[in-house]
């Protein structure tokens, strides 16, 4: 199915503009904190920091990084015309930073006992991209 297909009559998919800089630096092994400092609007860099903190067992730190990436992603989505709902396809690679940050926020919220936040974020992720929820789940 094409990512532009909309059979339900809802809002069209939101496709964030591509900014390959953070993705390329992270892929080259550059420290995620350095990438976040250089590209502070990159949800992908913040999501990577959240993942690294979570893997170290630092759930509160992971939550903070994920929340930053999530809010940076919301800002980007709104600048692109997103109205607060509708698909944010995983297939479109520039969307993955936001979706990863949203997943990391749900995971960290669950780890620190923020059950309502976990439910809200997990539902938002699935509503935005069922594929992302499955891949990241």
PEBELLIN-V862497 format. One record per helix or strand. SS is the DSSP state (A for helix, B for strand). FROM is the first residue (numbers start at 1). TO is the last residue. If there is no record, write none. Layout:
ss=SS from=FROM to=TO
ss=SS from=FROM to=TO
This chain:
ss=A from=20 to=27
ss=A from=32 to=38
ss=A from=43 to=55
ss=A from=59 to=79
ss=A from=93 to=111
ss=A from=115 to=128
ss=A from=130 to=136
